[in-house]
Amino acid sequence: MSNEFAPEIRPTVAFAARLASSPAFKDLFRDGMGLVEETATYLDGSGRLESKALDRSAALAYATESMRLTTRLMQLASWLLLQRAVNEGELTQEQAAQEKSKVRLSSVGAATPDATLVDLPEALRELIGKAMRLQERVMHMDKLLYSGAEPAAPNPRNMVAGQIDRLAAAFGMKR
């Protein structure tokens, strides 16, 4: 005899796993790797020419900012490649989490002060802005994937207790 008022019990969806293999990740990966390529092309081509036309202090700022940009993009690319390896079954999420400890997403550097950016070529300023936005996107996805906030499977015998456990976990409380 079925109870028409009993809630349907469904397995929980592993949000992080679904997100990692979603079109959102694929877009992020494509954007990140595209930005790495765009930056390399600029720094090896027209950026090199533009930097030679700068005065001494602006040339120093250019060198500093191009190095910071390159470092930021390499850290972001490392994270993206690790996550892609998980998606393709080459690494487990746990292995990636261990390797990810070598990737510095938040300590790559803060935003460059506007006073420094003023004297830099516009193309470099645009690349720095794109890299900062990419860093924000990657950090957001990293937080979703590695925060350990997967919901627990509900207990079919006590749905209320399962919901209370999920609320407690969402607010960082122990029950």
Residue pairs with C-beta under 8 A, 6 or more apart in sequence:
7 159
9 154
9 156
9 159
11 153
12 150
12 151
12 152
12 153
12 154
14 150
15 144
15 150
15 151
16 93
16 144
16 145
16 146
16 150
17 93
19 25
19 141
19 144
19 145
20 83
20 86
20 87
20 145
21 87
24 141
25 83
25 87
25 141
28 80
28 134
28 137
28 138
28 141
29 80
29 83
29 84
31 134
31 137
32 73
32 76
32 77
32 80
32 134
32 138
33 77
33 80
35 73
35 127
35 130
35 131
35 134
36 73
36 74
36 76
36 77
38 127
38 130
39 69
39 70
39 73
39 127
39 131
42 123
42 124
42 127
43 66
43 70
46 123
47 66
47 121
47 123
47 124
50 62
50 121
50 123
50 124
51 59
51 62
51 63
51 66
51 121
52 59
54 62
54 119
54 120
54 121
55 119
57 119
58 119
58 120
61 116
61 119
61 120
62 120
62 121
62 124
65 112
65 116
65 117
65 120
65 124
65 128
66 124
68 108
68 109
68 112
69 124
69 127
69 128
69 131
71 108
71 109
72 108
72 109
72 131
72 132
72 135
73 131
73 134
75 103
75 104
75 105
75 108
76 105
76 108
76 131
76 134
76 135
76 138
78 102
78 103
79 100
79 103
79 105
79 138
79 142
80 138
82 91
82 96
82 99
82 100
82 103
83 96
83 141
83 145
85 91
85 96
86 92
86 93
86 95
86 96
91 99
93 145
97 146
100 142
100 146
105 135
105 138
105 139
105 142
106 139
108 135
111 132
112 128
117 125
117 128
149 169
149 170
151 166
151 169
152 162
152 165
152 166
152 169
153 162
154 162
154 163
154 166
155 161
155 162
164 175
165 175
168 174
168 175
